[in-house]
Amino acid sequence: MKRTITFLSLFFAFAISGFSQSYNLIVFSEDGDAFFAYVNGIRQNDKPETNIKVTGLNAEALSLRVEFENQALPKLKQNIMGENGYEHTVRIKKNAKKELKLQYFGKVPLNEAPKSSATSVAYHTAENPVNNSTSTNNSTVDHSRDNTNTVITENGQTVISSSTSSEIDPTNVSVNINMGGAGMNVNMSGMNGNSSTVRSTTSTTVTQTTSSSGNLRTTTSNSSNGQAVNRAETVAPPTSAGGCSSAMTNSSFEKMKQSIESKPFSDTKMSTAKLATKNSCLSVDQVKEICKLFSMDGDKLTYAKYARDFCVNKAEYYHVSEVFSFSTTTDEFNEFLENK
């Protein structure tokens, strides 16, 4: 009995030790450029990512290759000597010559690794097909479906054309054609052959009007049976020439701020802040709050320069200088604004 217990104890200890002999690799882009990560020549992510974590690596040495979704950007390569039991981080950043490079950032023990927002994939040696879907407003649009909607604007009216594939019997086909208000019915019968796929298309004319507040849109749809349907919906106000018209809500900003603040290293905070800002619109006060998350004046200045293009009230952007501790930093920031 004692031998059995001893054997089981050794077995489980060996098994646990075996499972721990692996490491993770995080690769992230500071500028938010989406990429594919290749480990030992095998693509690990099925769709472009800006931040990816490859788990379950157990070979000490590996080759890393990065290919960007934007094919105008260069391919990057680097050999890495991993260490089991750790989470290693490599960042994509620009050097002093503004050239994109892979740079080893550091390592932390797996059991002490902070929670990461990176997309996690298990290391694999066989590639999956590339995912051609794109993400829009947190929902995935699949480009491979047979049913499609085409939106065409003509003379101030939006025509939405819906196409649907269906199986019909070609021996008895009825086609309705409406051209400029004149209708025509065509019946085709007696045709020989097997069932085939025929695409039928319907068009709906939609007239859109916008209230004076700019936030309410009333849509009138003329259906195929001639009946009008009115629908009101709230839409975002039109953006200004600078790309931003209103700052993000307080609740959204707090989530963004917490995400940046949770990062343990200043470089990771900076890359997260830039990525979050790239898809947002901020007020001067919100930019100042993000700057205060950095302890060094240099980091505050770097972010302040980056965030200006995403600020809704640029005329008051000089107030951001209030977060700097040194006058030299303020002078450099003011010079930056003068050249804008």
Secondary structure as GFF3:
##gff-version 3
##sequence-region A 1 340
A	DSSP	alpha_helix	2	20	.	.	.	ID=ss1
A	DSSP	beta_strand	23	29	.	.	.	ID=ss2
A	DSSP	beta_strand	35	39	.	.	.	ID=ss3
A	DSSP	beta_strand	42	43	.	.	.	ID=ss4
A	DSSP	beta_strand	51	57	.	.	.	ID=ss5
A	DSSP	beta_strand	61	68	.	.	.	ID=ss6
A	DSSP	beta_strand	76	81	.	.	.	ID=ss7
A	DSSP	beta_strand	86	94	.	.	.	ID=ss8
A	DSSP	beta_strand	100	109	.	.	.	ID=ss9
A	DSSP	three_ten_helix	110	112	.	.	.	ID=ss10
A	DSSP	beta_strand	119	122	.	.	.	ID=ss11
A	DSSP	beta_strand	134	136	.	.	.	ID=ss12
A	DSSP	beta_strand	139	141	.	.	.	ID=ss13
A	DSSP	beta_strand	148	154	.	.	.	ID=ss14
A	DSSP	beta_strand	157	168	.	.	.	ID=ss15
A	DSSP	beta_strand	172	179	.	.	.	ID=ss16
A	DSSP	beta_strand	182	189	.	.	.	ID=ss17
A	DSSP	beta_strand	196	210	.	.	.	ID=ss18
A	DSSP	beta_strand	216	222	.	.	.	ID=ss19
A	DSSP	beta_strand	228	234	.	.	.	ID=ss20
A	DSSP	alpha_helix	250	261	.	.	.	ID=ss21
A	DSSP	alpha_helix	266	278	.	.	.	ID=ss22
A	DSSP	alpha_helix	284	291	.	.	.	ID=ss23
A	DSSP	alpha_helix	297	307	.	.	.	ID=ss24
A	DSSP	three_ten_helix	308	310	.	.	.	ID=ss25
A	DSSP	three_ten_helix	314	323	.	.	.	ID=ss26
A	DSSP	alpha_helix	327	338	.	.	.	ID=ss27
###
